[in-house]
Amino acid sequence: MGDSGQVRPPIVLQSTITCPRCGAKKTETMPTDACVFVYECGACGGHFAPKRGHCCVFCSYGTVQCPPVQESSASRNEAVGGLGGAHD
């Protein structure tokens, strides 16, 4: 396995999550070692889970996908030499 010469982008840890119930937004720091399956909105108190096919609430309702998906996407892009994203 050789060096492709490509530099992986840094993993983004901040994501602004939008409540699907009331539309409130809050910027959160995502964990790097786990997916968040249930999130409680601080504005309306509603609890929500990921959309079908998504691993966590950040992938469903956040502005940035979770670190494990970012890492997986970067690895996949490196392997094929192209661009792409999870959950498209």
C-alpha positions in Angstrom: 0.0 0.0 0.0 1.6 3.2 -1.1 1.3 6.9 -0.2 -1.3 8.5 -2.4 0.1 12.0 -1.7 -3.3 13.1 -0.5 -3.7 14.7 2.9 -6.7 13.8 4.9 -8.8 16.7 6.0 -9.0 17.2 9.8 -11.9 15.6 11.6 -14.5 18.3 12.5 -15.8 18.0 16.1 -18.3 20.8 16.1 -21.8 20.4 14.6 -24.9 22.5 14.8 -27.8 20.2 15.4 -31.4 21.3 14.5 -34.3 20.0 16.4 -36.8 18.4 14.0 -39.6 19.3 16.3 -39.2 23.0 17.1 -36.3 24.0 14.8 -34.0 25.2 17.6 -30.3 25.0 16.8 -27.4 24.3 19.1 -23.7 23.8 18.4 -22.4 20.7 20.1 -19.1 18.9 20.4 -19.4 15.4 18.9 -17.8 12.5 20.7 -15.0 10.9 18.7 -15.5 7.3 20.0 -19.3 6.8 20.0 -22.4 7.7 18.1 -25.2 9.7 19.7 -28.5 7.8 19.3 -30.8 9.9 21.3 -30.7 13.7 21.7 -32.8 16.0 23.9 -33.6 19.4 22.7 -32.8 22.1 25.3 -35.6 24.3 23.9 -38.6 22.1 23.7 -37.5 19.0 25.7 -38.2 16.7 22.7 -36.2 13.6 22.3 -35.2 12.4 18.8 -33.2 9.6 17.2 -31.4 9.2 13.9 -33.3 9.0 10.6 -33.5 5.5 9.1 -30.1 4.5 7.6 -28.1 7.1 9.7 -25.8 6.1 12.5 -26.5 9.0 14.8 -28.4 12.3 15.3 -25.5 14.3 14.0 -25.6 12.5 10.7 -29.4 13.1 10.5 -29.8 16.6 12.0 -26.3 18.2 12.2 -24.4 20.5 9.9 -21.4 18.0 10.1 -21.5 14.2 10.1 -20.1 12.4 13.1 -16.3 11.7 13.4 -16.6 8.0 12.6 -18.5 8.8 9.3 -16.0 11.6 8.5 -13.1 9.1 9.0 -14.8 6.4 6.9 -15.6 8.9 4.1 -12.0 10.1 4.1 -10.7 6.6 3.9 -13.1 5.7 1.1 -12.2 8.8 -0.8 -8.5 8.0 -0.5 -9.1 4.5 -1.8 -11.0 5.6 -4.9 -9.3 8.9 -5.4 -12.6 10.8 -5.6 -15.1 12.7 -3.6 -18.2 11.4 -1.9 -20.1 11.5 1.4 -22.0 9.1 3.5 -25.8 9.3 3.7 -26.1 11.1 0.3 
